[in-house]
Amino acid sequence: MKIRKANVKNDNISITNVYIYENKKEEYSLISIPEIEWSTTISYEEKRDELYSRLITSLAKNTEQETADELARKVQQWVSEM
């Protein structure tokens, strides 16, 4: 498991830790952000554009739109590095 520092503000909540678990055998990553009670799985096969759209839609349910955009970009980048 990897822990990345997001350092993003959402209202009065500071989102700092993003937890990333990579399951190489089943070819997916599990992303979790406890501060906003959010998580998702990302398949290795998922296309970059589709991933961004899905992330921003999901994150916007728990955060402001600007925060969702910033987090989606960061998560997308971290997953592509793995």
C-alpha positions as CSV (number, residue, x, y, z in Angstrom):
1,M,0.0,0.0,0.0
2,K,1.2,3.5,-0.8
3,I,0.1,6.7,0.8
4,R,0.2,9.9,-1.3
5,K,-0.2,13.4,0.1
6,A,-3.0,15.3,-1.7
7,N,-2.9,18.5,0.4
8,V,-6.3,19.7,-0.9
9,K,-8.9,21.8,0.9
10,N,-12.6,20.9,0.8
11,D,-14.6,23.5,2.7
12,N,-13.0,23.3,6.2
13,I,-11.7,19.8,5.7
14,S,-8.1,19.3,4.7
15,I,-7.7,16.2,2.5
16,T,-4.1,15.0,3.1
17,N,-3.8,11.2,2.7
18,V,-4.8,9.2,-0.3
19,Y,-4.3,5.4,0.1
20,I,-3.4,3.3,-2.9
21,Y,-3.4,-0.5,-2.8
22,E,-2.2,-2.2,-6.0
23,N,-3.3,-5.8,-6.7
24,K,-1.0,-6.9,-9.4
25,K,-2.4,-10.4,-9.7
26,E,-5.9,-9.2,-10.4
27,E,-4.7,-6.1,-12.2
28,Y,-6.5,-3.3,-10.3
29,S,-5.8,-0.5,-7.8
30,L,-7.9,0.4,-4.8
31,I,-8.0,4.1,-4.0
32,S,-9.3,5.4,-0.7
33,I,-9.7,8.9,0.8
34,P,-10.9,8.5,4.4
35,E,-11.4,12.2,5.1
36,I,-14.3,12.3,2.6
37,E,-15.4,8.7,3.1
38,W,-14.7,7.8,-0.6
39,S,-13.1,4.8,-2.4
40,T,-13.0,3.2,-5.8
41,T,-11.2,0.5,-7.7
42,I,-9.4,1.2,-11.0
43,S,-8.7,-1.5,-13.5
44,Y,-5.4,-1.5,-15.3
45,E,-7.3,-1.6,-18.6
46,E,-9.4,1.5,-17.9
47,K,-8.6,4.3,-20.4
48,R,-7.2,7.6,-19.1
49,D,-10.1,9.8,-20.3
50,E,-12.8,7.4,-19.0
51,L,-11.0,7.2,-15.7
52,Y,-10.9,11.0,-15.3
53,S,-14.6,11.3,-16.1
54,R,-15.6,8.5,-13.7
55,L,-13.4,9.9,-10.9
56,I,-14.7,13.5,-11.2
57,T,-18.3,12.3,-11.2
58,S,-17.8,10.1,-8.2
59,L,-15.7,12.6,-6.2
60,A,-18.1,15.5,-6.9
61,K,-20.7,13.6,-4.8
62,N,-18.5,14.1,-1.7
63,T,-16.6,17.3,-2.5
64,E,-16.8,20.7,-4.2
65,Q,-16.4,20.6,-8.0
66,E,-12.9,22.3,-7.9
67,T,-11.7,19.8,-5.2
68,A,-13.1,16.9,-7.2
69,D,-11.2,18.1,-10.3
70,E,-7.9,18.5,-8.4
71,L,-8.2,15.1,-6.7
72,A,-9.2,13.3,-9.9
73,R,-6.1,14.7,-11.7
74,K,-3.9,13.7,-8.8
75,V,-5.3,10.2,-8.5
76,Q,-5.1,9.7,-12.3
77,Q,-1.4,10.7,-12.2
78,W,-0.5,8.5,-9.3
79,V,-2.3,5.4,-10.8
80,S,-0.5,5.9,-14.2
81,E,2.9,6.0,-12.4
82,M,2.3,2.5,-10.9
